[in-house]
Amino acid sequence: MFPSTCALCVSLLLPAAVLAQYNLVKEYSGESFFDDWSFYGNRDNLTNGNVNFLDDTDAFHNSLAFVNDAGNAVMKVDNSSSLKFNQNRNSIRISSKDQFTVGSVWVADILHVPYGCSVWGAFWSSAPTWPLGGEIDTFEAVNKDARGHMGLHTNPGCTHSSNAVQSSTLINSTDCSIQANNNQGCIITNPDPASYGEAFAKAGGGVYVTEFAIDGISIWFFNRTDLPSSLQGNVSAIDTSTLGIPVANWPTDGCSVNEFFQPQELVFDITLCGDYAGAASVFYQTCTGVCYNDWVLGDPSNYDTAYFEVSYVRVYGLPGELTVIQSSGGPRSAEVRGFDTLMLALCTLFATLWTF
């Protein structure tokens, strides 16, 4: 009995990189895709974009959020209304009602991402107490960027390590601190030429895999032609060790996940102009005119391509580990986490004693 108990304890103590097998714990797809997301329902007072993020009632009524005939979730910018000066364009920002702990993997099959001048779209995650608890940008791009980006934003002290094992050599910045470089974050560019914009859409999109593990954070991107069989179909379990080298990797020697990250909410949002897409140093790299005057107030058809189309988002967790913290079960989840911490401490003691 004691040896088997020790085996269990040791298995609980292994890092996520060793325990790479994850089981499905949550899926957002089909007609119920939007059921477990919260709509922001306010102007963009977060990144100073020229949009109003609609609540769920208005988003559905105005067909800015819906499930199309193919069964895919669509989130879009208003591309039919003519605006007057000082008006904002309607758009969507949703965040998952659940939070996902360290030891989670989320997989997003995305057919179309928003693009065009003034457009700033992202699929990302953050702790509710941001910047405390960190932010993971699985996909982000602005205006007419050539490629998509991946990155982290944290409190000071987290960096992209020179020991990172990743396929991308396009390292934009290494300091993840929100206080460095105007909160640029530690950004990696996806080298795939079909990772954003029209090229992404023509290629049929792709699949993003984000591993939120104790020994580091990794992001993979697969286009349709390179999608591994282990990610095809209704996959109930995945093994990240079979996915090859990630596009971006932030190992713990540069950024301690336990220190800088807390359970994450998933987020889709599309804003316009704002602190990033509208910054002159960024906007004029690929666009002309004045971001708000010429684009937001301009022809509504400017935003015909400013939408997400998502087949599914699936979240996987390590067997036997707490992965999902439900919005209605916060206190109980905290108790469970406390119990898990106690059990891990006891397991450590048992494992130490057993070695003697």
N, C-alpha and C positions, 0 to 999 in steps of 0.2 A: 504493500500500500504506500509506504513512504517513498520508494523509488518512483512510483507512478506519479505521486504528488509532486515530486521534484521535477519530473519531466514536464508536467503541466506548467509548473512555475517557470522553468527555464524557457519554455516556449512562449510564455507571456512576456518574458523579458527580452526576447529577440527583437531587434529593430525591424522596421517595416521593410527595409531593403532585403532582409532575409525572408521574412514572411510576405512574399510578393503575391500570394494568391488572395484575391479579394472577391467577396460574394455580393451580389446585388441586394441593396437595401432600399432603394428609392428610384422610381422612374417617373419622369414627366414626359408624356407623349399623348398623341391623339386628341380626342374631344375633351379629355380631362386635363390637358397640359396646363392650363392656367389656374386650376383649382387651388393649388398650394403655393401661389405667389401673391405677394402684396404689391399693389400699384402705388406709386409714390404720391400722386395726387397733389402736386404743388409745382410752382415754377422751379426752374433749375437754380436753386440757391446754394448749390454744392460746388459747381464748377463754373458758375456764371454764364451758362449757355443761354442762347436766345430761344428757349423753348418753355412751354408749359407741359409738364408731365401729367397726363390725365389720370384720374382715378379709374377704377375698373368699370364703373357704369358708363362713363363718357367714352372710355377707350373702346368698349364693345359697341356702343351705340354709333360711334363715328367710324367704326371699322378700321381703327388703328391697331387693334389687337383681335385676332380671330384665328380659327383653324380652317385652312383651305380645303378644297375638294380632295387633295392628295393626303389629307390627314396631318399636314404640317402646321406648326404654329407660326404665325406671321406677326411681327411687331414692326410698325412703320411710322415714319414722319408724315404729317399731313401734306399731301401733294396736290390738293385741289383748291385751297383757300387763298385768296388774295388779301394781303395784310396791309395795314396802314402803319405809319411810323410809330414806334414805341410799342407795337404789338409783337408778341412772341408766337412762334409757330408751335402747334401741338405735336407732341411726341410721346414716347413710352419709356418708362423706367420701371422694371419689376425686380423684386428681390424675393428669394425663397423664404417661406415662412419657417422652414427648418434650418438649423445650422449643422455643419458637418465637422467632425473632430479630426485631429491628427490621426492618421491611419485610414484616410479616405482617398478614394479616386473618383473623379467625375469625368464622364465621357459625354461629349456633345457632338452630335451629328448635325452639321450646319450646311445647308444648301446655298444660302445667300447671306452676305454680310452687307451692311449699309456702306455706301461710298459716294463720293462726289465732293465738290468744293463746299466748304463750311461744315461738312459732316464729321462727327466724332462718335463712332460706335465702339462698343466694347462688350465682351463677355468676361466677367471677372468675379472675384469674391472678396469679401472683407469681413472682419469682425464688427459686431454692432457698435463697438466702442472705438472705431477707427479714429486716430491712427494706432492707438493701443490695440494690439491683436493683429495688425498687419493687413495687407492687401495682396492678392495674387491676380495678375492680369493674364488670363489665358489667351485672349485675343484683344488687340486694340489697334486701331489705325485711324488716320484722319485724312480729310481732303482727298488728294489723288496720290497718296503714298504708293510706292511701287510694291511694297510688301507689308505684311502684318507684323506686329510686335508682341513680345511677351515680357513680363517684368514683375518686380516686387516693389512695394512701398511699405516702409516700416519706420519705427522710431530709430534714432541714431544708433549705430553700432553694427548694423547688418550690411554685408558687402557680398558681391559676387566673387567667389573664390577662384584663384588661378588653378585650383585642382579640379574644377568642374569638368565633368565628362559629358560633353554635348556635341552635337553635329554642327551647330552654327558657329561660325567664326566671326559673325557680325555683332560684336559687343559694343553697344552704344555708350553704356555707362556702367560703372561698377558699384557706386555708392547708392544703397537702397533708401537712405534716410530721406524723409520728407523735408528735412531742413537743408538738403544739399541740392544745388542746381535747380532751384525753383520746383522742387518736388518732382524732378524728372524720373526718379527711381532708378533701379538697376535693370536696364533694358537690353533685351536680346532681340535682334531682327530675325524673323523667319526667312531663311534663304530661298525658300520655294517661291518662284516667280508667280505662282498661282495661289498665293496665300492671302490675297486681298483684291478688291475691286472687280473689274470686268473679267479679268483672267480667272479669278476664283469662281465667279458665277458660270463662266463658260465651261469650266472643268467639272461642274456639278458639285462644287463645294468640297468639303472634306470633314474629317473627324479629328477632334481635339481630345487628348487624354491628359489630365492633370493629376499628378500623384502628390498628395499632401502627407508626407511621411516623416517620421521622427528623425531620420538621418538626412533629410533634405527634400527639396521641392523640385519636381521634374515635369516638363511639358513636352508632349509629342504632338506632331501634326502629320496626318496621313491624307494625301489626296485620294481620289477614287481609284486610281490605277494601282496605288501602292498599299491599299487597305489590307492589313493582314487578316487571314481567315479567322483568327481568334477574336476579332472585333466585328465580324459579319453576322447578321441575323440577330435573334433574340438571345443575347449572351447573358447567362445568369452568373457567370464568374469569369474573372480575367486574371491573368498572371503577367504583371508588368515586366518581369524578367525576360519574357519572350518578345517584347516589343522593340528590341534593339536600342540603340543609343538615342536618348531624347534630343529634341531640338535645343532645349534650354534646360539647364540644371544649376541649382543653387545648393551645394552641399553644406552640411552643418558646420564645417570648419570655418566657413565665412559668415554663416548666418544660422544661429541656433534656433531651430524651429520652436522648441519649448520656450525659449526666452522671448521671441519676437512675434509669435503667432498664437492665436486663440481660435476656437471654432468659427467656421466661415459660413456666411450667407452667400448664395450664388446671386449674381446680378446680370441682367441684360439692360443696356440703356443706349439711347441715341440722343445726343444733344447736338447743338449747332453753334459754331464759333466757340465762345467760351475761352477758358484759360489756356487751352491747348490748341485746338484747331484754329482759333481766332487770333492767336499770338502772331504778330507780324513776322517774326523770325521763322515761324512754321508755315503760316498761310501762304506767304509769297514764294515759298519753295516750289509749289505746284499750281497755285491759283493766282488769278488777277482780280482787280477791283477791290471793293470794300466788303468784308465778310458779311456784315449785317445788311448794309444798304443794297448791295447788288445781288446777294444770294438769298438771304432769309426773306427780304421784302421783294425779291424778284419773282420771276415766273415760277409758279408752284411746281411746274414740271422739273425744276431743278432737283426735286426730291423723288423722282420716279424710281431711283435706285437706292433710296435711303431706307432700307428695311432688312430685318433679319427674317430668314425662313429656316425653321429648326425642325428636324425630324424627331429628335428626342434628346433629353438629357438624362443620363443614368448615373447614379451614385453607388459606389461599391465600398464595402468596408471589410476590415480584417475579421476573420471568424472569431466569435466570442468577445469582440471588442465593442464598446459603445461607439457608434458612428453618428447616429441621428439624434440631435437634441430638438425635440418638437417644441413649437412655439407655445403650446398649451401645457407643456410638462417641464418647464424650467426648473422648479424646485426639486422635483423628483430626479431630473437628470443630474443636478448638482450633487444630490445624495448618492446617486450611482457612481458618479466620478469620484467622490470622496471614498466610497467603499472600494472602488477599484484601486485607488491609490494605497489604501490600507492593505489590501490583499497583495499588491505588488511588493510592498515593503516586507510583508510576512514571507512572501515567496523568496525574496532576496535573502532574508535571514535563514530560511530553510535550506536554500541552495548553498549558502556559505557553510552552515553547519554540516551539511551532507559531505562537503569536500574533506572534512576532518574525519 
